């Protein structure tokens, strides 16, 4: 890495940057899988500023950003999903920074937050066609199953991964 990275909790001033990273990453990864219109719909719903503001305020949700030379280049949200000790995380790195270890750094920070919430195991799902996401999860998680999910009115295969804390 020829740049300095750091991870910190997201702040309201980061919302535009989180949305910028989300837009670029989602279109790069999912346009060929889901179609650009479906991606735009998801971005409008899942990354609306009021929703991100709420996530920043909730202590039980960890929303973190990773910066490279003070620019937001990745983000992650994580939280408990099940009272039996399961949690999940959503992690996205701008394509210009893939392969630089930023995702792994965010994963470790997310594990710290989830541990504080008494999460014992992370369970995440990745669309099978998402080669970048599956490569990341294969290197850090154990694949424990497959299922299908509906996105944009179409069924898509999903890989299920787990990681014990």
Secondary structure as UniProt FT lines:
FT   STRAND          5..9
FT   HELIX           12..14
FT   HELIX           15..34
FT   HELIX           36..46
FT   HELIX           49..57
FT   TURN            59..60
FT   STRAND          61..68
FT   TURN            69..70
FT   STRAND          71..82
FT   TURN            83..85
FT   STRAND          86..93
FT   HELIX           95..97
FT   TURN            98..99
FT   HELIX           102..116
FT   TURN            117..118
FT   STRAND          121..127
FT   TURN            128..129
FT   HELIX           131..140
FT   STRAND          142..151
FT   TURN            152..153
FT   STRAND          154..164
//
